[in-house]
Amino acid sequence: MLKKISIIVAFAVCLLFSVPVFAAETHGGVPLNGGYQANLLEAINRSFNMDGAGADAGLKKAMELEPDNPTAYALEAMLHLFTYEMCFTLERRQKEKESIIFYSEEALSRGERRIAGHPNDSQAYLAMALAKIAKVHWAIKEKKYWVMAQETSHIWKYLEMAKAADPNNYDVDFLMGLLHYHIDHFPGLTGFLSSRLITKGNRQKGLQEMQTAAIKGCLLRDIAQAELATVYLSYERQPSKALPIIQELRRRFPDNYNFYFTLGVTLAELRRFAEAETVAAQIETSISSGASSFVPELQPRYYQLLGRIHFNRGEYGRAESNFQKAMQDKSFYNIRTMARSLLYLGMIHDIRQERKYAEDYYRRVLKVEGADGAARLEAAAYLKTAFQTNGKLNDG
């Protein structure tokens, strides 16, 4: 149960290096250090464009400018966390894990010294919360559940301190909103434990906090916008609200393949199938040509996108074929794709009124370590009540 709580925290904030930030000049009405802040912003933007080396260089420059400031170290830990999740070899993962631990500890030690002299430094508390998130991720992978529970509770404490020190630090609103929103989705004992260890879930409050951060935030403003897009698409079932956000992110960062996949899914959910297929074709061409960051390991995600387009069209035979192709790659980096493909295969069997087969697929989703939260929630719901669609059965 505790594992599910912390996975949400670590994964969601890992989005820090999946969405851009704007070059804000003030935070809470206070001028920011131009050189230091400029390097942080440049690093985040480079990472966002899949330029890990450039991002690392920018953060190292920031550390040289202000070696006692914990923010660059916390962001470095998050950079390695992002790289850890995106890499395709176990050897590289081990190296990234070591860097996560090193930089999170450096951020925490500098943060503690910082607040000892400046107890109202909101940014230092925020940096420490990010460092704790990196440590939670490490504890998940090492299956150190007690450490995970302790570190998760510290995250909320630091966020409260950051907000108390500076009520205008709207970046904190984003992280608080994220937790309020997602904890509200945990049922039974999981919800009880998370409310005791972190805070009580509140879907509406969490949504409002993220919306506030998306408008008023500084470093994490666009992160809040991207998370809102995910929430609109996967939880609120309002793809029309997600679409303009994703379109703008893809325009600004064309080297980030994640936005192509998300855009394709969003268009499919809106039943704009011709546009969704155009995006899928762009992805296929980029993978085939080796353009930018479009590596061959993305092929399963391409098949899953095709499957979702055919599924929403009611072409269940074609959808099933593509979901099966998406599952052929059993590598660790394909876990999320496999889990969601299993979910859709269960939904297809429900549509065909093959309930026993459908239930088997839903149970398999729940057994997948690393499956995304929305897929797990849907699988659990469809185990209780069969998936239904108003679409006409077409197994072509």
C-alpha positions as CSV (number, residue, x, y, z in Angstrom):
1,M,0.0,0.0,0.0
2,L,2.7,2.5,1.0
3,K,4.5,1.6,-2.2
4,K,1.6,2.9,-4.3
5,I,1.6,6.2,-2.4
6,S,5.3,6.9,-3.0
7,I,5.2,5.8,-6.6
8,I,2.7,8.6,-7.3
9,V,4.9,11.2,-5.6
10,A,8.1,10.2,-7.3
11,F,6.6,9.8,-10.8
12,A,4.6,13.0,-10.7
13,V,7.5,15.2,-9.7
14,C,9.8,13.5,-12.1
15,L,7.8,15.5,-14.6
16,L,10.0,18.4,-13.6
17,F,12.3,17.5,-16.5
18,S,9.5,16.5,-18.8
19,V,7.9,20.0,-19.2
20,P,9.4,23.4,-19.8
21,V,9.6,26.4,-17.5
22,F,9.3,30.0,-18.6
23,A,12.1,32.5,-18.0
24,A,10.5,34.3,-15.0
25,E,12.4,37.3,-13.5
26,T,10.7,37.4,-10.1
27,H,9.4,35.0,-7.6
28,G,6.9,36.1,-5.0
29,G,7.7,39.7,-5.9
30,V,11.4,39.1,-5.1
31,P,14.1,39.6,-7.8
32,L,15.8,36.3,-8.7
33,N,19.6,35.9,-9.1
34,G,19.9,36.4,-12.8
35,G,23.1,34.3,-13.4
36,Y,22.1,31.5,-11.0
37,Q,18.5,31.4,-12.1
38,A,19.4,31.7,-15.8
39,N,21.6,28.5,-15.5
40,L,18.8,26.7,-13.8
41,L,16.3,27.6,-16.5
42,E,18.7,26.8,-19.3
43,A,19.4,23.4,-17.7
44,I,15.7,22.6,-17.3
45,N,15.0,23.6,-20.9
46,R,17.9,21.5,-22.3
47,S,16.8,18.5,-20.3
48,F,13.3,19.1,-21.6
49,N,14.7,18.8,-25.1
50,M,16.4,15.5,-24.2
51,D,19.8,17.2,-23.9
52,G,21.0,15.6,-20.7
53,A,24.7,16.7,-21.1
54,G,23.6,20.3,-21.7
55,A,21.3,20.2,-18.7
56,D,24.1,18.8,-16.5
57,A,26.5,21.6,-17.6
58,G,24.0,24.3,-16.8
59,L,23.4,22.9,-13.3
60,K,27.1,22.6,-12.7
61,K,27.5,26.3,-13.6
62,A,24.8,27.2,-11.1
63,M,26.6,25.2,-8.4
64,E,29.8,27.1,-9.1
65,L,28.0,30.4,-8.8
66,E,26.3,29.5,-5.5
67,P,27.8,26.4,-4.0
68,D,25.8,26.6,-0.8
69,N,22.4,26.9,-2.6
70,P,20.6,23.5,-2.5
71,T,18.3,24.2,-5.5
72,A,20.8,23.2,-8.2
73,Y,21.7,20.0,-6.4
74,A,18.1,19.1,-6.0
75,L,17.5,19.7,-9.6
76,E,20.6,17.6,-10.5
77,A,19.1,14.8,-8.5
78,M,15.8,15.2,-10.4
79,L,17.7,15.3,-13.7
80,H,19.3,11.9,-12.9
81,L,15.9,10.6,-11.8
82,F,14.5,11.6,-15.2
83,T,17.4,10.0,-17.0
84,Y,17.0,6.9,-14.9
85,E,13.3,6.6,-16.0
86,M,14.1,7.3,-19.6
87,C,17.3,5.2,-20.2
88,F,17.2,1.8,-22.0
89,T,20.0,-0.2,-20.3
90,L,20.3,-1.6,-16.8
91,E,24.0,-0.6,-16.6
92,R,23.0,3.1,-17.2
93,R,20.3,2.8,-14.7
94,Q,22.7,1.7,-12.0
95,K,24.9,4.8,-12.7
96,E,22.0,7.1,-12.6
97,K,20.8,5.6,-9.3
98,E,24.2,6.4,-7.7
99,S,23.9,10.0,-8.9
100,I,20.4,10.3,-7.6
101,I,21.5,9.3,-4.1
102,F,24.7,11.5,-4.2
103,Y,22.9,14.7,-5.3
104,S,19.9,14.3,-3.1
105,E,22.1,14.0,-0.1
106,E,24.1,17.0,-1.2
107,A,20.9,19.0,-1.6
108,L,19.7,18.0,1.9
109,S,22.9,18.8,3.6
110,R,23.1,22.2,2.0
111,G,19.5,22.8,2.6
112,E,19.8,22.1,6.3
113,R,22.7,24.5,6.6
114,R,20.8,27.1,4.6
115,I,17.7,27.1,6.8
116,A,19.8,27.1,9.9
117,G,21.0,30.6,9.0
118,H,17.9,31.6,7.0
119,P,14.8,29.8,8.6
120,N,12.4,31.6,6.2
121,D,14.1,30.5,3.0
122,S,11.1,29.0,1.1
123,Q,13.2,27.9,-1.9
124,A,15.5,25.9,0.4
125,Y,12.6,24.0,1.8
126,L,11.3,23.4,-1.7
127,A,14.7,22.1,-2.8
128,M,14.8,19.8,0.2
129,A,11.3,18.4,-0.7
130,L,12.6,17.6,-4.2
131,A,15.7,15.9,-2.7
132,K,13.4,13.8,-0.5
133,I,11.4,12.8,-3.5
134,A,14.5,11.5,-5.2
135,K,15.3,9.5,-2.1
136,V,11.8,8.1,-2.1
137,H,12.4,6.9,-5.6
138,W,15.6,5.2,-4.6
139,A,13.7,3.5,-1.6
140,I,11.1,2.2,-4.0
141,K,13.6,0.5,-6.3
142,E,15.5,-1.0,-3.3
143,K,12.2,-2.1,-1.7
144,K,13.0,-0.2,1.5
145,Y,9.4,0.4,2.5
146,W,10.0,1.9,5.9
147,V,12.5,4.4,4.6
148,M,10.0,5.2,1.9
149,A,7.3,5.9,4.4
150,Q,9.5,8.1,6.5
151,E,10.9,10.1,3.5
152,T,7.4,10.6,2.1
153,S,6.1,12.2,5.3
154,H,9.1,14.6,5.3
155,I,8.2,15.8,1.8
156,W,4.9,17.2,3.0
157,K,6.6,18.8,6.1
158,Y,9.0,20.6,3.9
159,L,6.3,21.8,1.5
160,E,4.3,23.2,4.5
161,M,7.4,25.0,5.7
162,A,8.1,26.4,2.2
163,K,4.5,27.7,1.9
164,A,4.5,29.2,5.5
165,A,7.8,31.0,4.7
166,D,6.5,32.4,1.5
167,P,2.7,32.2,0.7
168,N,3.5,33.5,-2.8
169,N,5.7,30.5,-3.6
170,Y,3.1,29.0,-6.0
171,D,5.5,26.3,-7.1
172,V,4.7,24.7,-3.7
173,D,1.0,24.9,-4.6
174,F,1.7,22.6,-7.5
175,L,3.3,19.9,-5.4
176,M,0.7,20.2,-2.7
177,G,-2.1,20.1,-5.3
178,L,-0.6,17.0,-6.9
179,L,-0.7,15.2,-3.6
180,H,-4.1,16.4,-2.6
181,Y,-5.5,15.3,-6.0
182,H,-3.9,11.9,-6.3
183,I,-4.3,10.8,-2.7
184,D,-8.1,11.4,-3.1
185,H,-8.1,8.5,-5.6
186,F,-6.7,6.0,-3.1
187,P,-9.4,3.7,-1.8
188,G,-9.7,2.0,1.6
189,L,-6.6,1.3,3.7
190,T,-4.4,2.9,1.1
191,G,-6.3,6.2,1.4
192,F,-6.2,5.9,5.2
193,L,-2.5,5.3,5.4
194,S,-1.7,8.1,3.0
195,S,-3.8,10.6,4.9
196,R,-1.9,9.7,8.1
197,L,1.6,9.8,6.5
198,I,1.1,12.8,4.2
199,T,-2.2,14.7,4.1
200,K,-5.9,14.1,3.4
201,G,-6.9,13.7,-0.2
202,N,-9.1,16.4,-1.7
203,R,-9.7,16.2,-5.4
204,Q,-11.2,19.6,-5.9
205,K,-8.7,21.4,-3.7
206,G,-5.8,19.7,-5.5
207,L,-7.2,20.6,-8.9
208,Q,-7.5,24.3,-7.8
209,E,-4.0,24.3,-6.4
210,M,-2.6,23.0,-9.6
211,Q,-4.6,25.5,-11.6
212,T,-3.2,28.3,-9.5
213,A,0.4,27.1,-9.9
214,A,-0.2,26.8,-13.7
215,I,-1.0,30.6,-13.7
216,K,1.2,32.0,-11.0
217,G,4.0,29.6,-10.5
218,C,7.7,30.4,-11.3
219,L,10.0,27.4,-11.9
220,L,7.2,24.9,-11.9
221,R,4.5,26.8,-13.7
222,D,4.6,24.9,-16.9
223,I,5.1,21.7,-15.0
224,A,1.7,22.4,-13.4
225,Q,0.3,23.0,-16.8
226,A,1.6,19.6,-18.1
227,E,0.2,17.8,-15.0
228,L,-3.1,19.5,-15.5
229,A,-3.1,18.1,-19.1
230,T,-2.5,14.6,-17.7
231,V,-5.2,15.0,-15.1
232,Y,-7.7,16.3,-17.7
233,L,-6.8,13.5,-20.1
234,S,-6.5,10.5,-17.8
235,Y,-8.6,11.3,-14.7
236,E,-11.1,14.0,-15.5
237,R,-11.9,12.7,-18.9
238,Q,-11.7,16.1,-20.5
239,P,-9.3,15.8,-23.4
240,S,-10.5,19.0,-24.9
241,K,-8.8,20.9,-22.0
242,A,-5.6,18.9,-22.4
243,L,-5.3,19.4,-26.1
244,P,-4.1,23.1,-26.3
245,I,-1.6,22.5,-23.5
246,I,0.0,19.5,-25.3
247,Q,-0.1,21.2,-28.6
248,E,1.9,24.2,-27.3
249,L,4.4,21.9,-25.5
250,R,5.1,19.9,-28.6
251,R,5.5,23.1,-30.6
252,R,8.1,24.5,-28.2
253,F,10.0,21.3,-27.7
254,P,9.9,19.2,-30.9
255,D,12.7,16.9,-29.8
256,N,10.6,15.6,-26.8
257,Y,8.9,12.5,-28.2
258,N,6.6,12.3,-25.1
259,F,4.5,15.2,-26.4
260,Y,4.0,13.4,-29.8
261,F,2.6,10.3,-28.1
262,T,0.4,12.3,-25.7
263,L,-0.9,14.5,-28.5
264,G,-1.8,11.4,-30.5
265,V,-3.7,9.9,-27.6
266,T,-5.5,13.2,-26.9
267,L,-6.6,13.5,-30.5
268,A,-7.8,9.9,-30.5
269,E,-9.9,10.5,-27.4
270,L,-11.4,13.5,-29.1
271,R,-12.2,11.2,-32.1
272,R,-10.1,13.4,-34.4
273,F,-8.7,10.2,-36.0
274,A,-7.2,11.6,-39.1
275,E,-5.1,14.0,-37.1
276,A,-4.1,11.3,-34.6
277,E,-3.0,9.1,-37.4
278,T,-0.9,11.9,-38.8
279,V,0.9,12.3,-35.5
280,A,1.4,8.5,-35.4
281,A,2.9,8.6,-38.9
282,Q,5.3,11.3,-37.8
283,I,6.4,9.2,-34.9
284,E,6.9,6.1,-37.1
285,T,9.0,8.2,-39.6
286,S,11.1,9.7,-36.8
287,I,11.8,6.3,-35.3
288,S,12.7,4.8,-38.7
289,S,15.0,7.6,-39.6
290,G,16.6,7.8,-36.1
291,A,15.6,11.5,-35.9
292,S,16.6,13.3,-32.7
293,S,15.6,11.3,-29.6
294,F,13.3,8.9,-31.5
295,V,15.1,5.6,-30.7
296,P,14.0,2.1,-31.8
297,E,12.9,1.3,-28.3
298,L,9.9,3.6,-28.7
299,Q,8.3,1.1,-31.2
300,P,6.1,-0.5,-28.6
301,R,4.6,2.9,-27.7
302,Y,3.9,3.5,-31.3
303,Y,2.0,0.3,-31.6
304,Q,0.1,1.1,-28.5
305,L,-0.9,4.5,-29.9
306,L,-2.2,2.8,-33.0
307,G,-4.1,0.4,-30.8
308,R,-5.8,3.2,-29.0
309,I,-6.7,5.0,-32.3
310,H,-8.3,1.8,-33.6
311,F,-10.0,1.0,-30.3
312,N,-11.7,4.4,-30.2
313,R,-12.8,3.9,-33.7
314,G,-14.4,0.6,-32.7
315,E,-12.0,-1.4,-34.8
316,Y,-11.3,-3.9,-32.1
317,G,-9.5,-6.6,-34.2
318,R,-6.9,-4.1,-35.4
319,A,-6.7,-2.6,-31.9
320,E,-6.0,-6.0,-30.4
321,S,-3.3,-6.8,-33.0
322,N,-1.4,-3.6,-32.2
323,F,-1.7,-4.0,-28.4
324,Q,-0.3,-7.5,-28.7
325,K,2.6,-6.1,-30.7
326,A,3.2,-3.5,-28.0
327,M,3.5,-6.3,-25.5
328,Q,6.1,-8.3,-27.4
329,D,9.0,-6.2,-25.9
330,K,9.4,-7.5,-22.3
331,S,12.1,-5.0,-21.4
332,F,12.0,-3.1,-18.2
333,Y,11.5,0.2,-20.0
334,N,8.3,-1.0,-21.6
335,I,6.5,-1.7,-18.3
336,R,4.0,1.1,-18.5
337,T,3.2,0.4,-22.2
338,M,2.7,-3.3,-21.4
339,A,0.4,-2.5,-18.5
340,R,-1.9,-0.2,-20.5
341,S,-2.0,-2.6,-23.4
342,L,-3.1,-5.3,-21.0
343,L,-5.9,-3.0,-19.8
344,Y,-7.1,-2.3,-23.3
345,L,-7.1,-6.0,-24.1
346,G,-9.3,-6.6,-21.1
347,M,-11.6,-3.9,-22.3
348,I,-11.8,-5.5,-25.7
349,H,-12.8,-8.9,-24.2
350,D,-15.5,-7.1,-22.1
351,I,-16.9,-5.6,-25.3
352,R,-16.9,-9.1,-26.8
353,Q,-18.7,-10.3,-23.6
354,E,-15.8,-12.6,-22.7
355,R,-15.8,-11.7,-19.1
356,K,-13.4,-14.3,-17.7
357,Y,-10.7,-13.3,-20.2
358,A,-11.3,-9.6,-19.4
359,E,-10.9,-10.2,-15.7
360,D,-7.7,-12.1,-16.3
361,Y,-6.2,-9.1,-18.1
362,Y,-7.3,-6.6,-15.4
363,R,-5.7,-8.8,-12.7
364,R,-2.5,-8.9,-14.8
365,V,-2.5,-5.0,-14.9
366,L,-2.7,-4.9,-11.1
367,K,0.3,-7.3,-10.8
368,V,2.6,-5.2,-13.0
369,E,5.1,-3.3,-10.8
370,G,5.5,0.2,-12.3
371,A,2.1,0.4,-14.0
372,D,0.8,4.0,-14.1
373,G,-1.8,5.0,-11.5
374,A,-4.6,5.7,-14.0
375,A,-4.2,2.2,-15.6
376,R,-4.3,0.5,-12.1
377,L,-7.4,2.5,-11.1
378,E,-9.2,1.6,-14.3
379,A,-8.3,-2.1,-14.0
380,A,-9.6,-2.2,-10.5
381,A,-12.8,-0.5,-11.5
382,Y,-13.4,-2.9,-14.4
383,L,-12.8,-5.9,-12.2
384,K,-15.8,-4.8,-10.2
385,T,-17.9,-3.6,-13.2
386,A,-17.4,-4.7,-16.7
387,F,-16.2,-2.1,-19.2
388,Q,-19.0,-1.0,-21.6
389,T,-19.0,1.1,-24.7
390,N,-21.8,2.5,-26.8
391,G,-19.8,1.9,-29.9
392,K,-20.7,-0.7,-32.5
393,L,-18.7,-3.9,-32.4
394,N,-16.4,-4.1,-35.4
395,D,-13.7,-6.8,-35.2
396,G,-12.2,-5.7,-38.5
